[in-house]
Amino acid sequence: MDAPVTQLDERFSDPGTEPTTWAAAQAVLESAQLSWISTVRADGRPHVSPLVAVWLDGTLHFSTGPTEQKAVNLATNPHVVVTTGCNTWDDGLDVMVEGEARRVTDPATVAAMAARWAEGGWPARVDDSGVALTAEFSAPSAGPPPWLVYQLTPLRATALETVEPGGATRWTFPS
């Protein structure tokens, strides 16, 4: 992945604030145990759901069952925002990644993602189809397997630094 273009948004930043580095934002994405995905329903209403996202090779990956609302939404509108960070107002770095989520159908990538989730404690493995996941257990809200793997390639990202001096940094990614 090429380095994104970094810009401090001075409208939402304290005087003297330096832009957050992409490395710092990426570290938040890599260490997050939980993220939130925002998708759009066919009728235009938003849908927000928690998920476990994995940052790998410049993209975010997540899984979902084919009948879950987010998968249904992605079938008609791939535009999403994934948000992670903290839930305090005076300490931390919140990161939002915006882009298009596409289903991963490459068996090698699905296998790599299964291995990453297994390393993190969810015993995911590739199912007999070679392009979806299965496991002995998952969150009850995930529904039964198989679970599809999606890849979110960033178009834009924003970080909100809440430690003073706080600020908003935006990144755009080359296409």
N, C-alpha and C positions, 0 to 999 in steps of 0.2 A: 504494500500500500504506500502510495506517495504521501509525503507529509502534507497535512491540511494547512490551509491558510488561516492564520490566527488573527483575531481582531478583538480588542477590548471594547465593549459597548459602554462608552462613558456615560450614557444616559442612566445606567443602572449600576454605576460604580462610584465608590468613594474617591475623592481627590487623592492622587498619588498611588493609586492601585496599579499594579502591574498585571498583565494578562496571565491567567493560569496557563501553565504549560500543558501541551497535549499529553506529555508523559504522565503528569499528575492525574489528568482526567482518565487516561487509559488505565492507570493503576486502580482507580475507583471501579472501573468497569471489570477489571480482572479479578478484584477481590470481593465483589458484591455477592452476597449469599442470596439476595432476593432483589428482583427488579419488578417494574410494573410496565405492562404494554398497553398502549392505547391504539385501538383499531376503530374502524368506522363501519357501522351496520349498513345494509343495503338501503335503508330508508334515511341514512344520513346521521342517525343518532350515534354518539360515541359509545364505546365499550372499553372498560379498563379492567385488567385482570393481572394478578400477581403471577410471576413465573421465575424460573431459574434460568438465567441467560449465561452463556459462556462466551467470553471474548477469545477468539482464535484467529490468527493470521489477518488481522485488520477488519474482522467482521464479528457481529454478535450472532450467536446461534441459540435457538430455543426449540422446544418441542411442544406439541399439542396434539390432542386427539382429533381425528377428522370430523367429528360431529360437535366439538366444542365451539362456542360462539366465535372465538378469535379465528379459528380455521375457516368457519363459514364466512366470516367477514373478509378474510384474506383472499378467498376465492374470487371475490368481486372487486376488492380494492386493496392493493398491496401496501398502501401508504400507512406507516406506523410511526409511533414514537415510543422508545423504551427509556424509562426513567429509573435512576437509582441514586443512592447517596445516603443521606441521613434524615432523621425526622425531628431534628432540633433546629431552632431558628438562629442560634448564635455560635454554632460550632460545626464546621464540616464543609464538604464539597458535594454538591448535587450535580449530577450529569444527566443530560437528556440527549439521546441520539435519535435523529430523524432520518428516515429513508424508506426504501421499499424492501419488504420481506418476500423472499422467494423460497419455495419448497426445494429442499436439497434432495436430489435423486441420484447423486453420484455415490455408489456403494462405499468407496474409500473414505469419502468425507463423512458419511453416516457412521461408519465404523470408528473413525477418529473421534467423532463427537460422543459416541457411546462410551468409548474409553475415557474421555474427559469427565463425563458425568459419573462414571464408575469410580474414578479417582476422587471425586468430590463426595462420594458416599451413597449415590443412587445407583444400584446395580443394573444399570441399563446395558442392554446388548442388542445387537442387530437381530431382527426377526428373520423368518424364512424367506421373506420377500427380498431381503438384502438392502432395502431402502427405507425401512421404518424401524422403530425401537420397540422392545418389549422389556419387561422386568417383573420380578416377583411382586413388587409393590410400587405404588406411586401415590401421589396425593389423591384422596377420594374424588376431588373435583375434576381430576384428569380423565375420569372415565376409564373404561377397559382399553388394553392395547389393541391394535398397534398405535404408536404415537409417531406422528410425522415430525421431521426435522426441518426447520426453516433457518434461513440465513438473512440477516439484515445488513446490507452494505450501507454504511453511512453516507448521506448526502450533506447533512449539516449536524452540528452538535453544539450544545450550549452547556456551560458550567457556571454555577452560581456559588461563589466563594462567600461563606457567611462569617468567616473569621475576619475581624477588622484589620486593615482596611479591606472591605469586601468589594466584590465586583462581579460583573458578568462578562464572560469570554465566549466568543462564538468562533466556530471553525466551519469552513467549507472545504469539501473534499473534491479533488479533481475527478472528473468523470472518465 
